[in-house]
Amino acid sequence: MAGSAEKRKKILTEELKRIVSTAAEMGAEKIILFGSLARGDVGRESDIDLLIVKKTNKRFLDRLDEFYSRIQPRVAVDVLVYTPEELESLAETRRFVKEILAEGVVVYEKAR
């Protein structure tokens, strides 16, 4: 069992690198990994959970469509894409977002 979890972690880590690279090319300002992979608690069914911060005027669902179509994930991936302003507002009002910001791991941040 431990072997399959380690194998899954390796697969997820490799896919994470590819996704982060593509998202950065798409203009992501910050990418935060959260969930089991961020905690190091990977099981056979684990996926990649990402919060991506990007300046955009697109609607929320259009942002998701854009990222999924460009990223074309090879494993299960859950992505949230917020503008910096939305993230700031949600961080004040949504516990889920507060937890991501507190416990997530920044895997990419655009140089200023």
PyRosetta script that sets phi, psi and omega in degrees:
from pyrosetta import init, pose_from_sequence

init()
pose = pose_from_sequence("MAGSAEKRKKILTEELKRIVSTAAEMGAEKIILFGSLARGDVGRESDIDLLIVKKTNKRFLDRLDEFYSRIQPRVAVDVLVYTPEELESLAETRRFVKEILAEGVVVYEKAR")
pose.set_psi(1, -44.0)
pose.set_omega(1, -179.9)
pose.set_phi(2, -62.2)
pose.set_psi(2, -35.4)
pose.set_omega(2, 179.5)
pose.set_phi(3, -63.2)
pose.set_psi(3, -40.7)
pose.set_omega(3, -179.9)
pose.set_phi(4, -69.7)
pose.set_psi(4, -33.8)
pose.set_omega(4, 176.9)
pose.set_phi(5, -67.4)
pose.set_psi(5, -40.4)
pose.set_omega(5, 178.3)
pose.set_phi(6, -65.7)
pose.set_psi(6, -40.2)
pose.set_omega(6, 178.3)
pose.set_phi(7, -63.2)
pose.set_psi(7, -43.9)
pose.set_omega(7, 179.1)
pose.set_phi(8, -62.1)
pose.set_psi(8, -41.8)
pose.set_omega(8, 179.9)
pose.set_phi(9, -61.1)
pose.set_psi(9, -41.4)
pose.set_omega(9, 179.4)
pose.set_phi(10, -64.0)
pose.set_psi(10, -44.6)
pose.set_omega(10, 178.8)
pose.set_phi(11, -60.8)
pose.set_psi(11, -46.9)
pose.set_omega(11, -179.2)
pose.set_phi(12, -64.4)
pose.set_psi(12, -40.5)
pose.set_omega(12, -179.2)
pose.set_phi(13, -64.4)
pose.set_psi(13, -42.0)
pose.set_omega(13, 177.8)
pose.set_phi(14, -64.6)
pose.set_psi(14, -43.4)
pose.set_omega(14, 179.6)
pose.set_phi(15, -66.8)
pose.set_psi(15, -37.5)
pose.set_omega(15, 177.5)
pose.set_phi(16, -58.5)
pose.set_psi(16, -44.8)
pose.set_omega(16, 179.1)
pose.set_phi(17, -58.4)
pose.set_psi(17, -44.5)
pose.set_omega(17, -179.4)
pose.set_phi(18, -64.9)
pose.set_psi(18, -43.9)
pose.set_omega(18, -179.1)
pose.set_phi(19, -65.4)
pose.set_psi(19, -44.1)
pose.set_omega(19, -180.0)
pose.set_phi(20, -60.9)
pose.set_psi(20, -42.5)
pose.set_omega(20, 178.9)
pose.set_phi(21, -60.9)
pose.set_psi(21, -45.9)
pose.set_omega(21, 179.8)
pose.set_phi(22, -65.8)
pose.set_psi(22, -44.6)
pose.set_omega(22, -179.9)
pose.set_phi(23, -62.9)
pose.set_psi(23, -38.0)
pose.set_omega(23, 177.5)
pose.set_phi(24, -63.6)
pose.set_psi(24, -41.7)
pose.set_omega(24, 177.3)
pose.set_phi(25, -62.5)
pose.set_psi(25, -27.8)
pose.set_omega(25, -179.3)
pose.set_phi(26, -84.5)
pose.set_psi(26, 0.6)
pose.set_omega(26, 176.1)
pose.set_phi(27, 100.4)
pose.set_psi(27, 13.5)
pose.set_omega(27, 177.0)
pose.set_phi(28, -60.8)
pose.set_psi(28, 137.5)
pose.set_omega(28, 177.4)
pose.set_phi(29, -91.4)
pose.set_psi(29, -33.7)
pose.set_omega(29, -179.3)
pose.set_phi(30, -152.4)
pose.set_psi(30, 144.0)
pose.set_omega(30, 176.7)
pose.set_phi(31, -131.1)
pose.set_psi(31, 125.6)
pose.set_omega(31, -179.2)
pose.set_phi(32, -116.4)
pose.set_psi(32, 124.0)
pose.set_omega(32, 174.8)
pose.set_phi(33, -88.3)
pose.set_psi(33, 132.7)
pose.set_omega(33, 175.8)
pose.set_phi(34, -137.9)
pose.set_psi(34, 174.7)
pose.set_omega(34, -179.8)
pose.set_phi(35, 90.0)
pose.set_psi(35, -161.1)
pose.set_omega(35, -171.7)
pose.set_phi(36, -61.3)
pose.set_psi(36, -38.6)
pose.set_omega(36, -179.8)
pose.set_phi(37, -66.1)
pose.set_psi(37, -39.6)
pose.set_omega(37, 178.3)
pose.set_phi(38, -65.7)
pose.set_psi(38, -35.6)
pose.set_omega(38, -179.9)
pose.set_phi(39, -80.0)
pose.set_psi(39, -12.8)
pose.set_omega(39, -176.1)
pose.set_phi(40, 76.6)
pose.set_psi(40, 23.3)
pose.set_omega(40, -174.9)
pose.set_phi(41, -111.4)
pose.set_psi(41, 54.6)
pose.set_omega(41, -172.0)
pose.set_phi(42, -84.0)
pose.set_psi(42, 131.8)
pose.set_omega(42, 174.2)
pose.set_phi(43, -118.8)
pose.set_psi(43, -178.8)
pose.set_omega(43, -177.8)
pose.set_phi(44, -61.3)
pose.set_psi(44, -29.2)
pose.set_omega(44, -176.8)
pose.set_phi(45, -99.3)
pose.set_psi(45, 6.3)
pose.set_omega(45, -176.9)
pose.set_phi(46, -62.8)
pose.set_psi(46, 151.0)
pose.set_omega(46, 176.7)
pose.set_phi(47, -126.0)
pose.set_psi(47, -171.0)
pose.set_omega(47, 177.4)
pose.set_phi(48, -109.5)
pose.set_psi(48, 124.9)
pose.set_omega(48, 178.4)
pose.set_phi(49, -113.6)
pose.set_psi(49, 122.0)
pose.set_omega(49, -176.7)
pose.set_phi(50, -130.7)
pose.set_psi(50, 140.4)
pose.set_omega(50, 168.4)
pose.set_phi(51, -111.6)
pose.set_psi(51, 120.6)
pose.set_omega(51, -177.5)
pose.set_phi(52, -112.3)
pose.set_psi(52, 131.5)
pose.set_omega(52, 177.7)
pose.set_phi(53, -106.0)
pose.set_psi(53, 125.1)
pose.set_omega(53, -177.5)
pose.set_phi(54, -150.8)
pose.set_psi(54, 136.5)
pose.set_omega(54, 173.4)
pose.set_phi(55, -74.2)
pose.set_psi(55, 125.2)
pose.set_omega(55, -179.2)
pose.set_phi(56, -163.3)
pose.set_psi(56, 156.3)
pose.set_omega(56, 174.5)
pose.set_phi(57, -104.7)
pose.set_psi(57, 0.5)
pose.set_omega(57, -178.2)
pose.set_phi(58, -71.6)
pose.set_psi(58, 152.5)
pose.set_omega(58, 175.3)
pose.set_phi(59, -66.9)
pose.set_psi(59, 156.8)
pose.set_omega(59, -176.2)
pose.set_phi(60, -52.4)
pose.set_psi(60, -50.5)
pose.set_omega(60, -177.3)
pose.set_phi(61, -66.9)
pose.set_psi(61, -33.5)
pose.set_omega(61, 176.8)
pose.set_phi(62, -66.5)
pose.set_psi(62, -35.7)
pose.set_omega(62, 176.6)
pose.set_phi(63, -62.3)
pose.set_psi(63, -44.5)
pose.set_omega(63, 179.8)
pose.set_phi(64, -62.1)
pose.set_psi(64, -45.6)
pose.set_omega(64, 178.3)
pose.set_phi(65, -57.5)
pose.set_psi(65, -44.2)
pose.set_omega(65, -179.5)
pose.set_phi(66, -60.4)
pose.set_psi(66, -47.8)
pose.set_omega(66, -177.9)
pose.set_phi(67, -67.3)
pose.set_psi(67, -45.6)
pose.set_omega(67, -179.3)
pose.set_phi(68, -63.6)
pose.set_psi(68, -38.7)
pose.set_omega(68, -178.9)
pose.set_phi(69, -69.5)
pose.set_psi(69, -35.6)
pose.set_omega(69, 178.4)
pose.set_phi(70, -78.8)
pose.set_psi(70, -40.3)
pose.set_omega(70, -176.4)
pose.set_phi(71, -73.1)
pose.set_psi(71, -38.3)
pose.set_omega(71, -176.4)
pose.set_phi(72, 43.6)
pose.set_psi(72, 68.1)
pose.set_omega(72, -175.2)
pose.set_phi(73, -60.0)
pose.set_psi(73, 144.7)
pose.set_omega(73, 179.0)
pose.set_phi(74, -98.9)
pose.set_psi(74, -6.1)
pose.set_omega(74, 175.8)
pose.set_phi(75, -135.7)
pose.set_psi(75, 173.2)
pose.set_omega(75, 177.6)
pose.set_phi(76, -66.1)
pose.set_psi(76, 127.0)
pose.set_omega(76, -178.8)
pose.set_phi(77, -135.6)
pose.set_psi(77, 131.8)
pose.set_omega(77, 172.6)
pose.set_phi(78, -111.4)
pose.set_psi(78, 124.4)
pose.set_omega(78, -176.1)
pose.set_phi(79, -124.2)
pose.set_psi(79, 135.8)
pose.set_omega(79, 169.5)
pose.set_phi(80, -116.3)
pose.set_psi(80, 131.7)
pose.set_omega(80, 179.6)
pose.set_phi(81, -122.4)
pose.set_psi(81, 115.0)
pose.set_omega(81, -179.6)
pose.set_phi(82, -122.7)
pose.set_psi(82, 151.1)
pose.set_omega(82, 170.7)
pose.set_phi(83, -76.5)
pose.set_psi(83, 162.3)
pose.set_omega(83, 177.4)
pose.set_phi(84, -56.8)
pose.set_psi(84, -38.3)
pose.set_omega(84, -179.5)
pose.set_phi(85, -67.9)
pose.set_psi(85, -42.9)
pose.set_omega(85, 178.0)
pose.set_phi(86, -62.0)
pose.set_psi(86, -43.5)
pose.set_omega(86, -178.9)
pose.set_phi(87, -61.9)
pose.set_psi(87, -42.6)
pose.set_omega(87, 179.1)
pose.set_phi(88, -60.7)
pose.set_psi(88, -44.5)
pose.set_omega(88, 179.5)
pose.set_phi(89, -66.6)
pose.set_psi(89, -46.1)
pose.set_omega(89, -179.2)
pose.set_phi(90, -65.8)
pose.set_psi(90, -32.2)
pose.set_omega(90, 179.6)
pose.set_phi(91, -63.7)
pose.set_psi(91, -24.9)
pose.set_omega(91, 179.4)
pose.set_phi(92, -86.2)
pose.set_psi(92, -26.0)
pose.set_omega(92, -170.9)
pose.set_phi(93, -116.4)
pose.set_psi(93, -19.2)
pose.set_omega(93, -175.6)
pose.set_phi(94, -113.8)
pose.set_psi(94, 118.1)
pose.set_omega(94, -179.5)
pose.set_phi(95, -59.1)
pose.set_psi(95, -40.0)
pose.set_omega(95, 179.9)
pose.set_phi(96, -56.9)
pose.set_psi(96, -46.0)
pose.set_omega(96, -179.7)
pose.set_phi(97, -68.6)
pose.set_psi(97, -39.8)
pose.set_omega(97, 176.5)
pose.set_phi(98, -57.5)
pose.set_psi(98, -43.1)
pose.set_omega(98, -179.9)
pose.set_phi(99, -65.5)
pose.set_psi(99, -40.6)
pose.set_omega(99, 177.9)
pose.set_phi(100, -60.7)
pose.set_psi(100, -46.3)
pose.set_omega(100, -178.5)
pose.set_phi(101, -66.8)
pose.set_psi(101, -33.7)
pose.set_omega(101, -178.7)
pose.set_phi(102, -78.4)
pose.set_psi(102, -38.5)
pose.set_omega(102, -171.3)
pose.set_phi(103, -109.9)
pose.set_psi(103, -13.5)
pose.set_omega(103, -178.7)
pose.set_phi(104, -72.3)
pose.set_psi(104, 167.1)
pose.set_omega(104, -179.4)
pose.set_phi(105, -116.1)
pose.set_psi(105, 122.4)
pose.set_omega(105, 177.1)
pose.set_phi(106, -72.6)
pose.set_psi(106, 116.1)
pose.set_omega(106, -178.4)
pose.set_phi(107, -103.5)
pose.set_psi(107, -9.7)
pose.set_omega(107, 175.4)
pose.set_phi(108, -157.4)
pose.set_psi(108, 138.3)
pose.set_omega(108, 171.9)
pose.set_phi(109, -145.1)
pose.set_psi(109, 124.4)
pose.set_omega(109, -178.4)
pose.set_phi(110, -64.6)
pose.set_psi(110, 135.9)
pose.set_omega(110, 177.1)
pose.set_phi(111, -65.9)
pose.set_psi(111, 139.1)
pose.set_omega(111, -178.2)
pose.set_phi(112, -89.5)
pose.dump_pdb("model.pdb")
